[in-house]
Each structure stands twice: as structure tokens, then as C-alpha cells.
Amino acid sequence: MVNLSRINDVFSFLNPITDILWEFPRNFEFYKNIPIIGDFSLAILLLMGCGMYFSFKLKFVQVRYFKRGVNILKRKSKAKIGISPMASFLLSSATRIGPGNIMGVTGAVLAGGPGALFWMWVSAFFGMATSFVEATLSQIFKEKNGEDYVGGIAYYGRKLLNNSKIAGFSIAVAYILYALFTLPSQVFHMFTAFGSVASQITGNSYGRTDMIYIVIGISIIILTTIIIFGGIRRVAAVTDLIVPIMAVLYFGIALFLIAINLDKVPYFFTSVFSQAFSPDAIFGGAMGIALQQGIKRGLMSNEAGQGTVTMAAAAADAKHPVEQGFIQSLGVFIDTFVICTISGFLVIIANVWNLEGFDFMALKSDKLGYFITSLKVLSPQALETPIQFLVSLCYGMFAFSTILGMIAFIEVSATEISRKKVFLNTMKLISSLLFIPFGVACVWSGAELDNIWIISDLTNIMMVYINIPLIIIGFKYTEKALENYNKEFSEIDSNYKFSEELS
């Protein structure tokens, strides 16, 4: 416990640095006083601005090729090299769809009101175009590595910066640090979920030092290690199974709760659209708050523009680079317009903030607790426990799939540094047998290492500032690729392979 606390103290200096980077230039009073714009940091403006720019320049590619993306996913194909387009889609979704789809959305609604969900949709709509651009670049600049394709932000970053090995190395290190320091927080989410599942099965409450928590921790370490050492193909096979199950299960629960609360559905639409521009006083009463919370949460959830799921796009055996762009654009749609909307829907129609007997301000600080309270309000009393059990199970799977995706992407990014098996296996060992156990040890000890998780926030904002300039530089290649597709590759069943001229 003492040693863990000392580790926490070592990183205490990062807190103000992270706040400055995330808030810049909102740190300055003159900027904060600018209407609407002053509500957003530079990072959010860059992400949103790029999405809008790409949407207009590509004539709303996310709308025009939406059906094409769905049709590509429906193809039955087995990749001889790399993974199939569907496997790539599910692998990226495994990382996109995480605990933030519940906790983050709940937090956005509690801070900005129901209207935050509207602005989440807006950010996701433009984010779909950004995801198209970075996924297409990942395909254009991917490389063959044995029976796999490798690529993503580190690869297209190197190629776009005059094939600079230093640039590729630095970007790969940045992503690896981001992923490694995000892993322990996902372990926390898994413990929360599966601890809740165990409590509901046995009817007992458990402390962090109880045997059930020890079993959960050891199981997480062993299972993660076994899967991750099977390579990206094994990870893809597991996510092929987990992602559809967790998405369908979560969606099914939501449909059931909505069906038995149909009288509350009109309130959802009324509150979301009316409070997008004029939130209730309890949420701050300012449009800027709903706008800020919705856009920030939307962009952070679907990860469009951060480059953090581009490795999945590169791994696919696509007939043409833009086809993977269509698919990854769909990933943003599923993440926000489906999964995040489900979470927001349940929180909003429960309307706990207007119900007697609930201390809204006290509940507000516990996002997961607030979401569970919303489920209780919406559920028949006889079904409260089964519904909480299933949602906890989904929550745990969200976290586990994110862990698997991140470690797989660590390995892919590491190939930019070295493709030697010893090095790549070392990265897997560090991920699964150092950072995962570190998260487990923190839970067992009861340590709340806030400063450790701040590193994840810091590396997250670093990825934004690294990726945005790169996709702006590379946008011309994406434009050429889409022009080429429209000219030479308009038929879905064509066997044409995109030429190497763009790279």
C-alpha cells in the first residue's frame, strides 16, 4: 500500500500539466469570455473543426457511402493476409465501446443536461468523416508483416513526415504509453462489474480483500495473457465473439426497459432537443454547458481523430483503402448513435433529478451509481436484480474488450520500433504481466491512485495533438483515394486492388 502511494506521489506533478493541455486556451480569461467558442479547449475545436472540414470537402462521405459500408461488412470473406473487414470493424469497436459509453454519457447528461446528447450526436456525425480519413490513411500506408498487416498512426505518421524513422518511433512510443497507462483503469472497471455480478449471484457484498476479488484478479491476468499471446488474429477472434454479444445484450435490455416505459419516451425527445439550446437551471442553465459536455464526451467516446484505433483499420485485408474508411466511419456511428444513445436514453427517461426521494446532487458525483439508480427506477421490482446483473456483465465485457484491443494495438505500434519477436513478446509481457497486475494490485490494496490515471489523460491529449496535424497533412491522399474509388472501383464485387501510387 505504501509503495503504491509513493508511485502515486511520483506522478503528482503531471496533474497541472494535464489540466493546462486539456484546457488550453481556456486558461486565459479573455478566451473564456468569447461566446460559445470560449467553452471549448483547442483540442476539442481541432477535433470538431477537422470533422466539419473533412465532411464538407468530401461531400459528406459519411452519408453518401453509409449503405456501401454496411454492404461491405455483409460480405463473406476470409483474409489470407491480415484480418477480414468485419473482424477489423469488431476489433475497433472493442476499443471504442468501453465503460465510457455508460459512465461518460451519464456524466455528460448530469453535467450538461439531456441536451448534451444532442451535441454528442452532432460531434459523432462530423467525427465519422474524421474516422474515414484516418482509417483510409492507415490502409494506404500499411505494411505487410508475415501473415499480418501492420499500420496505423505511427506508420502513416512516419510516411507523411518524409519517412522519418524518428517520427515513427516517437509516435509509436506515445501510443504505447497512452495504452499502457489506460489499462489499469479498465481493470478497475472490470472489478466493479464482475464484483457486482458476484454479489448479485450470491446475495453477499464483498470487500476488495475477499477471496472473490482475488479470484477475479487472477482470472483477468491469466485470461488476458492467454488471449494476447495468440496475436492479433486471436484477439480479433475473441472480439468477434464478445462485441456482438455485449452490444446485442445491452441493446435488448434497453428495448425492454423502453417498451415498459413507453409513456416516458416523448419526454426523452422533448428534453433532448429543447435543452440542447436551453438547459434547466439544475444543469447550469447555459447552452454552452450542454454543448461542451456533449461534444467533448462524443469525441472522447468514439475516438475519431485521436488515431487510437487506426491499427485495426490497417490490419484489414481491404479491396480498396476507402472501403476500410467506410467501415470505420460506421464504427463511430454504432458507438455514439447506438450504444451511447442507449445509455443516454435510459438516464434521461428515468428522470431521477425530478423524482422525490433522491438527492440529485449527492448522486451526481457517482456516475455509475446514478446509472444503476436509473435502471432501478425503470425496472419492474421483480426484475431489478436480473437487469442489474446483465448490465454489469455488459459493463465488464466493455472493459475487457477494450483491454484486449489496446494490448493488440500496442503490439502493432511496437512493430514500428522493432519487428523482432523478442521485443514484441516483451511488450506483451509488460502489458499483460505488469500493467494489468498493477491495476489488480491497486484494487486489492484499496489504493485510489488518481495521479496514475492522470497519465492516461495526458497521453490521450498528446495523441490528439499528434494525430490532427498528420491527418490534415495526409488528407490529400484520402481525397485521391476516394476519387480513384469512384472512378475505378465503384462496383462492390470488383476484384480490383488499389494501386500503390498513392503511397
N, C-alpha and C positions, 0 to 999 in steps of 0.2 A: 504493500500500500504506500509506504514511504517512498520507495523508488519510483513508483508510478507518479506520485505527486511531484517529485523532483523533475521528472520528464516534462510534466505539465508546466512547471515553473520556467524551464529552459526556453520554452516557446512563447512565453508571455509577451515578449517584445513584438511579436507578429500581429497582435490584435490591432494596435493603432495603424500599422502599415496596411493591413487588410481593409480596415474601415476607410482609410484615405483613398485607396484604389477603387473600392466599390462605390464610394460616394462622389468622387471627383466628377465635375467641379462643384457639386452641391455643398462642398466645404466652405464655399465663398458666399457671403450673404447677398451680394449683388446678383449672383446667378440664381439663387433660390427664390429671389423676388420676381423673376421673369415668369409671367403666367404660363401655366401648363408645362412648358419646356423645363422650367426650374424644378419640376417634380422628379425629373429623371437624371440619372447619372450618365456619364459619357458612354459607358459600356452598353447600357440599355438603348441609348439613342443610336449607337452604331449598329447594334443588332436589328433594331426596328427599321432604321434607315436603309440598311442593306436589303432587308426583306422587301421593302417598298420599291427600292430602285430595281432590284432584280425582277420583281413582279411586272413592273411597267416595261422594262427593257425586253423581257421575254414574252410579253403579251399575255401575261397571266398563265404561264405554263402549268401552274398547279391546278387550274380549272380545265384548260384545253386538253390535257393529257391524263386527267384523273381516271377516266374509264380505261385508257390504254394501260395504265399502271395496274389496275385490277385484273385486266386480261392477261398481262404478263405473269402475274402471281398465280393465275389459274393454270398456266402451262405445266404439263407433267414432264419434268426434265431431270436427268441425273448428270451432275457435273463430273467430268473426268479429271479436271484440274479445278481446285478451289471448291466452293460450295454452290448450291443452286440459288437462284434468285429468291425463292421462298425461304430457304434456310437463312440467307443473308438478312431478309426482312425480319424474320423472327429473332435472329441474333441481335440486331439493332434494337428491336422492340424490347428485348430482355433487359437492355440497359436503360432505354428511355422510360419504360414503365416501371417505376420503382415506388418506394414508400412516399416519395414526394407527391405522387398522384393522389394520395389521401391527405397526408399531413400538410403538404404545401398548399393544396387547393383549399383545405379547411382554413388554414392561416390567412390566405388571401381574402376569403369571404369574411372572416372575423375582423380583419383589419380594414378592408375597403367596402364591405357590404356586398350584397348579391350582385351588384353591378360590376364587380371585379371580374365575374365570369364572362361577361360580355367582352371586356377588353382582353381577356385571355384568348377568346376566340379570334379577335382581331389580330393579336400578335401571332397566333398559330397560323392564320391564313397567309400572312406575309412570310412567316417562318418556313412555310412549305416551299417557297421559291428559293430561300437561302439553302435549305437542305438539298434541293435539286442541284444547286450549283456545286456545293462541296462534295456531294456524292458522285457527280459526274466527273469532277476533277480527280477524285480518288480512283475512278475506273480508268481515266485517261493515263494516269501516271503510275498505275500499279505495276508490280514486277512479279515474275514467276520465281517461286522458291520451292523446288522439289515438286510435290503434288499440290501445293497451295499457291494462292496468290496473296501477296502482301502489299500493303499500301496504306493510304490514309494521310492524315495531316503531316506527318513527318516526311513522307515520301513526296507529296506534291509541294510541300514547303521547300524541300531541297531542290527539286527540279525548277520551280518558279524563281528561286533565288540563285540563278546561274549555276545550278547543280552543285551548290556549296555543301560539302560534307559537314562543315562546322554547323551550318544552319540545320541540316537534317539531324545531326547528333543532338543539338540543343533543344530542338522541338520534341524529339523523342524523349529526352530526359524530362522535359516539362510535363509531357503527358504521363509518363511513368510515375512521377511524383504526385501528380493530381490523382491518379487512380489508386496508388498505394495508400495515400492518406484519406481516401474516401472509404476504403474497405472497412476500417474499424467501426465507422458509424453505421454501415449496413449490417454489421454483426449485431450492433445494439438493437436495430430494428427486428432482426430475426429472433433474438432472445425475447423481445417484447411480445412478438406474435406467437411464437411457439410456447412460451411460458403461459400465455393466456389460453392457448389451446389445451395445454396440460391441466390447467386449473379447471377449465370447463369440463374436461373429461372425468377428472377425479373428484371435483367438487371441493378441492382444497386450494388454499393460497400458499405460494412458495416464496421463500426468500432467495436471494442470489447465491447463498452458500449451500442451499439444499441440493440433494443428490440429483434431482430432476434437471437443475441448471447445469450441473457438471456433465450429465449425460448429453444434454443439448449442445454444450460447448464442444465436447469431444466429437460428437457426431458431425457438427458443422466443419470442423477441421479435417476429419477423415474423408468425408464425402466430397468436399471441395478439392482436396488434394487428388483423390482418385479421378475425378472428372477432368480436372485441369491438365493432368499429365497425359491425357489422351489426345491432347492437341485441339486445335480449333474445330476440327471435324466432330470430335466427341462432344465438345461444348455445344456446337450447333445442333447435334442430335438431341441433347438434353433440353436445350431451349426450344427445339421443335415440339417437344412434349409439354414442357412447363407453360410456355407463353399462351398457347391456345386454351389450356385448362384453366389457368388463372383468369384470363380475360373473359371466357365464357361463363365461368362460375360467378365472377364479380358482376357481370352484366345480367345474369339470370337473377341474382339476389336483388339487384336494383329494379328490374322489371316487376318482380313480385311485390316489392315494397311500394312501387309506384302504382301498381294495379289496385292494391288495397287502400291506397291513399289518393285516389283519382280526384277527389274534391279539392285537394291541395295543389294540383298541377297548375291551374290558372294563376295561383299566387306566384309560382316559380317564374313564369314568363312575364307577368306584370312587374315583379320586383327586379328581375334582372335588367329588363330594358329601361324601366323608369329610373332605377337607382344607378344606372351606368352614368347618368349625367347629373343626378341629384341624390346622393346617398342620404339615408336617415342620419339624424344627429348622433345616434349611438355609435355610428361608424366614422364620425368626424364631420359629416355633412358637406364635404367638398368633393367635387368631381375629380380633382387631381388625385385624391387618395385612392378611389376606385380604379382610376386609370393606371396609376403607378403600380398598385398591387397586382392588378390583372395582367398587365403587360410583363412585368418582371417575373411573376410566377409562371406565366405561359412560356416565356423564352427559356427559363431555367429548367422547366419540366421536359419540354420536347428536345432541348439541347441543340436546336437549329442555330447554326452559326458558331458554335463552340468547337467544332471539329472533333468532339469526343466520341462520336460513333462512326466516324468515317472509315475506320478499319473494317467494319462489317461490309460497307459498300464495296471496298476494294477486293474483298475476299471472294466476291461472287463471280461466277463464270457467265458474264452477260454477253449477249449477242452484239450489243452496242452500248457505249458508256452512258448515254442519256437514259436508257431503259432502267438502269440502276438508280438514276436520278428520280425517275417517276416513282419507283418503288419506295425510296427513302422519303420522298415527299408524302406518300401515303402513310408512312410511319409516324410523321408529325401529326397527320390528321387523326389517326387512331389514338395516339397518345392524348391529345388535347380535346378533340371534338367528341371522343367516345369515353375514354377512361376518366379524364379529368372532369368532364361534364357530368358523368355519373356521380362522382364524389360531390361535386358542387350541388347537383340536383338534390341529393339526399340531405345535405346540410341545410339547404335553403327551404325545402318543403317541410322539414322538421320545425323550422322557425322557433328554435329554442329561446332566442333572445326576446321573444314576445310572450313566452309562456310563464305563468305563475309557478312559483316553487323552485325556480332555477336562478342561481346567482350568475348572471351572464359574465360579469367582469372577472369572477373567480374562475369560471370555466374557460374563459378566453385564453388563459396562459397555457392550458394543456390541450394542444390541438388534437392529439389522438383521443384523449378523454372526451373532448367535445364531440368528435365524430361518433364515438361509441354511444354517447348520450343521445345523439340524433337518431341512431339506429334503434335505441330503446323506445324513443318517442313514436317512431314509425311502425314498430313491430307489434304484432299481437303478443300479449303477455306469455302465452304458451310457447311461442316461437323465438322469444328473445335470446335464449341460450344457444339454440342451433344456428341462428343467424349470426350472432357474435362469433361463434366457433368458425363458421365458414369464412367470414370476413377476416378474422385473424389468420386463418390459413392462407387466404389470398395475400394478405399483407406480408406474411413470411415468405411466400413464393416470390412476391415482388422484389424483396430484398435479396433473396438467394439468386434469382436470375440476374440481378444487377451485379452481384459479386462475380458470378461466372463470366458474364460479358466483359467486365472490367479486366479481369485477370487474362482473359483471352486477348484483349486488345493491348495489354501490357506486353505480351509475348510478340504480337505483331509489330508494335512500335519498337521493341527491342531489336528486331531484325535489321532495323536501320542503323543500329550501333554495331552489331555483330551477328552473323548467322551461325556461329559455332554452337553446337548442341550444348556444350558445357555452359556457355554463357546463358543461353535461353533457358536451360533447366535451372540454373542458379536464380534467374528472375522468377521462375515459377515457385521455387522453394522460398524465396523471400516473400512472395505474395501469400502463398498458402500456409507456410510454416513459420512465418514471423509476424506479418501484419494481421492475418486472421486470428492467430492465437493472442496477439496483443489486444485486439478488441475483446476477445473472450476473457482474458485476464482482467481487463478493466471492468467488465460486467461482474465477474466473480468477486472482485475486491470492493465493488461498490463505488469505484472512483468515477467521478464525473469530470473528465479531462477536457474542459471547454477549449483550452488553448490548443490542444492537439487537433480538434475538429476545425479550428480556425485555419490550419494549414490547408485543409481541403478547400475552404472558401478562397484562400489566397491563390492557390494553384488554379482554381476554377476561373477566377477573373484573369489570371495570366493566359489561360487558354483562349479566352475571348479576344484579348489584345493581340495575341499571336495569330489567331485564325482569320480575323476580319480583314487585315491588310492582305493576307495571302489570297483569299477568295476574291477580293477586289482585283488584285493583280491577275489572277487566273480566269477572271470572268470572260475574257475574250475567247479563251479556249472552249468554254462552255457554250458560248454563242455559236462558235464554228461547229461544234459537235451537234448542236440542235439543228442548225442549217443543213448539215450533212445528213442527219437522220431524216429530215423532211424530204430531202432530195433523193436519197438513195435507199432509204430503209423504212419506208412508210408502211410496208406490209408486215404485220406482226409475225407471220410464219416464215419470213425470208431467212435464208441461211447466211446472209451477208455478214461478214465480220468487219467492224470498223477499222480503217487503216491506221497505221502508226504515225501518219504525217502530223497529227496534232501534237504529239509528244516529241 
